[in-house]
């Protein structure tokens, strides 16, 4: 491997288990759920909580694969590095790494546009100038330091969780709630009901995408081989439980068709508390989009750094600031790319393509772990996270099914 530039340093291990769990939840609890809550209710009806629980279970299989790989190969390159270890093909790792970087930048640009549109609903500001300012602020936070960036993500995540719990409270205090019993939330064994639930579950699956970004923090986490797997799993389980609790509260009090037709479905639960409550939901929606975009910038910079470490990206992307201990060149370039995309391109088609790419990566990573466990007959060292070989195979099947569902949606 080529010598690193003299100005290059190493990332600093400063993230502990509690902060990593909150960071992981912050990668998932975001704008996705705020938008999908109504759509899932419209598809699954009163069985929306079951759909969210099932979606969490589907996501868990891939999360488990990432958990074991992060224990085996704790590297900032994440999926790209895992595939190099499994298949020994640098070109494959390079392709996957650049695809992940591209989808991260596109996703961050899309979220930046969404953030600015949310802001302009409250305050009249010049759109292009605001886009640049928002992107620069997020890039500045990402370059400032990993503890600071993770702290911002975790802090906003706490606000998001508090807001969702407020939605539960708002649902419980509705003056004219629908008369739905707990028993009505349990689906019958009829196939028609379960077809709707499965369809909604694949839709809700996208509210969990983001857990894979956690593994790119591998070189900045304390005791990573133990901490990362369990933090990843706990973050996903807590997120699934939170989605199910909020969805249950909504189903017990608000008709699913009302939620499905609402622009901001969660606001329906607090509208009776006044305009300030609806405004608070709007502000948290802005922060959710900011949080998700910040996570993407942090992730892109770490993937680029990890690829530079393995010599399948320019060495300059591996430069780490001696003061902030962040990959500053990769962060700056990612921020500039986000600004260019946000200012110049129609994002809808590209944004839809990101989920297709990520599901394809999930499929390959799951197959890779299955292959690795068959090739390396020895078990993980004692104390390391290890799965039965069947688990990543199930994860690959789930990812393919979700991918086919996404393609079917695009064609119908």
Protein Blocks (a to p, Z undefined) as FASTA:
>chain_A
ZZddfkbccdddfbdfklmmmmmmmmmmcmklmmmmmmmmmmnmmmlmmmmmmmmmmmmm
mmmmmmmmmmmmgcfklmmmmmmmmnopaklmmmmmmmmmmmmmmmmmmmmmmmmmmmmm
mpccdfklmmmmmmmmmmmmmmnomklmmmmmmmmmmmmmmmmmmmmmmmmmofbdcddd
fklmpccfbfklmmmmmmmmmmmmmmmgojlmmmmmmmmcghkllmmmmmmmmmmmmmmm
mmmmmmmmmmmmpcfklmmmpmblmlmmmmmnojklmmmmmmmmmmmmmmmmmmmmmmmm
mmmmmmmmnopacfklmpccfklopafklmmmmmmmmmmmmmmpcfklmmmmmmmmmmmm
mmmmmmmmmmmmmmmmbacdehiacddfklmmmmmmmmmmmmmmmmmmmmZZ
